[in-house]
Amino acid sequence: MLIIADFVMATFTTPEKIGANPQSMLWLLPLVAAIAIVYKATKLPEIKAVNFLKEVVILFGSIIIFMSITALVLCAFAWLITE
Protein backbone atom coordinates (compact mmCIF):
# COMPACT_ATOMS: atom_id res chain seq x y z
CA MET A 1 0.00 0.00 0.00
CA LEU A 2 2.90 2.33 0.76
CA ILE A 3 4.32 1.83 -2.74
CA ILE A 4 1.02 2.86 -4.33
CA ALA A 5 0.86 5.98 -2.15
CA ASP A 6 4.43 6.87 -3.14
CA PHE A 7 3.57 6.43 -6.82
CA VAL A 8 0.49 8.64 -6.53
CA MET A 9 2.48 11.33 -4.71
CA ALA A 10 5.24 11.15 -7.34
CA THR A 11 2.77 11.84 -10.15
CA PHE A 12 1.85 15.14 -8.52
CA THR A 13 5.44 16.24 -7.88
CA THR A 14 6.87 15.74 -11.38
CA PRO A 15 5.60 17.89 -14.22
CA GLU A 16 3.95 16.29 -17.22
CA LYS A 17 6.02 16.67 -20.36
CA ILE A 18 3.88 18.15 -23.13
CA GLY A 19 5.66 19.15 -26.31
CA ALA A 20 5.12 22.27 -28.35
CA ASN A 21 3.89 20.60 -31.51
CA PRO A 22 0.41 21.01 -33.00
CA GLN A 23 -0.68 17.55 -31.85
CA SER A 24 0.07 18.34 -28.22
CA MET A 25 -2.13 21.43 -28.43
CA LEU A 26 -5.12 19.07 -28.44
CA TRP A 27 -4.64 18.96 -24.65
CA LEU A 28 -6.08 22.50 -24.63
CA LEU A 29 -9.51 21.34 -25.81
CA PRO A 30 -10.68 19.85 -22.49
CA LEU A 31 -9.41 22.93 -20.67
CA VAL A 32 -11.27 25.27 -23.04
CA ALA A 33 -14.42 23.16 -22.70
CA ALA A 34 -14.25 23.34 -18.90
CA ILE A 35 -13.70 27.10 -19.01
CA ALA A 36 -16.66 27.61 -21.36
CA ILE A 37 -18.98 25.45 -19.23
CA VAL A 38 -18.06 27.09 -15.93
CA TYR A 39 -18.15 30.61 -17.37
CA LYS A 40 -21.60 30.16 -18.92
CA ALA A 41 -22.91 28.42 -15.80
CA THR A 42 -22.00 31.48 -13.74
CA LYS A 43 -23.10 34.14 -16.25
CA LEU A 44 -26.44 32.91 -17.59
CA PRO A 45 -29.38 34.21 -15.53
CA GLU A 46 -31.50 31.15 -16.31
CA ILE A 47 -30.05 27.80 -17.34
CA LYS A 48 -32.08 25.74 -19.80
CA ALA A 49 -30.41 22.74 -21.42
CA VAL A 50 -30.72 23.78 -25.08
CA ASN A 51 -29.83 27.43 -24.50
CA PHE A 52 -26.95 26.53 -22.18
CA LEU A 53 -25.49 24.03 -24.66
CA LYS A 54 -25.78 26.52 -27.51
CA GLU A 55 -24.03 29.25 -25.52
CA VAL A 56 -21.25 26.88 -24.41
CA VAL A 57 -20.62 25.70 -27.98
CA ILE A 58 -20.48 29.29 -29.25
CA LEU A 59 -18.03 30.32 -26.53
CA PHE A 60 -15.93 27.17 -27.04
CA GLY A 61 -15.74 27.82 -30.79
CA SER A 62 -14.89 31.48 -30.39
CA ILE A 63 -12.08 30.70 -27.93
CA ILE A 64 -10.63 28.05 -30.26
CA ILE A 65 -10.86 30.34 -33.31
CA PHE A 66 -9.23 33.24 -31.44
CA MET A 67 -6.43 30.99 -30.18
CA SER A 68 -5.85 29.60 -33.69
CA ILE A 69 -5.69 33.07 -35.26
CA THR A 70 -3.35 34.26 -32.52
CA ALA A 71 -1.09 31.21 -33.01
CA LEU A 72 -0.95 31.77 -36.77
CA VAL A 73 -0.12 35.46 -36.37
CA LEU A 74 2.60 34.72 -33.83
CA CYS A 75 4.01 31.94 -36.02
CA ALA A 76 4.09 34.27 -39.06
CA PHE A 77 5.68 37.02 -36.97
CA ALA A 78 8.36 34.62 -35.70
CA TRP A 79 8.98 33.42 -39.25
CA LEU A 80 9.42 37.00 -40.47
CA ILE A 81 11.85 37.83 -37.69
CA THR A 82 14.01 34.75 -38.25
CA GLU A 83 14.23 35.16 -42.04
C-alpha positions as semicolon CSV with decimal commas, in nm:
position;residue;x (nm);y (nm);z (nm)
1;M;0,000;0,000;0,000
2;L;0,290;0,233;0,076
3;I;0,432;0,183;-0,274
4;I;0,102;0,286;-0,433
5;A;0,086;0,598;-0,215
6;D;0,443;0,687;-0,314
7;F;0,357;0,643;-0,682
8;V;0,049;0,864;-0,653
9;M;0,248;1,133;-0,471
10;A;0,524;1,115;-0,734
11;T;0,277;1,184;-1,015
12;F;0,185;1,514;-0,852
13;T;0,544;1,624;-0,788
14;T;0,687;1,574;-1,138
15;P;0,560;1,789;-1,422
16;E;0,395;1,629;-1,722
17;K;0,602;1,667;-2,036
18;I;0,388;1,815;-2,313
19;G;0,566;1,915;-2,631
20;A;0,512;2,227;-2,835
21;N;0,389;2,060;-3,151
22;P;0,041;2,101;-3,300
23;Q;-0,068;1,755;-3,185
24;S;0,007;1,834;-2,822
25;M;-0,213;2,143;-2,843
26;L;-0,512;1,907;-2,844
27;W;-0,464;1,896;-2,465
28;L;-0,608;2,250;-2,463
29;L;-0,951;2,134;-2,581
30;P;-1,068;1,985;-2,249
31;L;-0,941;2,293;-2,067
32;V;-1,127;2,527;-2,304
33;A;-1,442;2,316;-2,270
34;A;-1,425;2,334;-1,890
35;I;-1,370;2,710;-1,901
36;A;-1,666;2,761;-2,136
37;I;-1,898;2,545;-1,923
38;V;-1,806;2,709;-1,593
39;Y;-1,815;3,061;-1,737
40;K;-2,160;3,016;-1,892
41;A;-2,291;2,842;-1,580
42;T;-2,200;3,148;-1,374
43;K;-2,310;3,414;-1,625
44;L;-2,644;3,291;-1,759
45;P;-2,938;3,421;-1,553
46;E;-3,150;3,115;-1,631
47;I;-3,005;2,780;-1,734
48;K;-3,208;2,574;-1,980
49;A;-3,041;2,274;-2,142
50;V;-3,072;2,378;-2,508
51;N;-2,983;2,743;-2,450
52;F;-2,695;2,653;-2,218
53;L;-2,549;2,403;-2,466
54;K;-2,578;2,652;-2,751
55;E;-2,403;2,925;-2,552
56;V;-2,125;2,688;-2,441
57;V;-2,062;2,570;-2,798
58;I;-2,048;2,929;-2,925
59;L;-1,803;3,032;-2,653
60;F;-1,593;2,717;-2,704
61;G;-1,574;2,782;-3,079
62;S;-1,489;3,148;-3,039
63;I;-1,208;3,070;-2,793
64;I;-1,063;2,805;-3,026
65;I;-1,086;3,034;-3,331
66;F;-0,923;3,324;-3,144
67;M;-0,643;3,099;-3,018
68;S;-0,585;2,960;-3,369
69;I;-0,569;3,307;-3,526
70;T;-0,335;3,426;-3,252
71;A;-0,109;3,121;-3,301
72;L;-0,095;3,177;-3,677
73;V;-0,012;3,546;-3,637
74;L;0,260;3,472;-3,383
75;C;0,401;3,194;-3,602
76;A;0,409;3,427;-3,906
77;F;0,568;3,702;-3,697
78;A;0,836;3,462;-3,570
79;W;0,898;3,342;-3,925
80;L;0,942;3,700;-4,047
81;I;1,185;3,783;-3,769
82;T;1,401;3,475;-3,825
83;E;1,423;3,516;-4,204
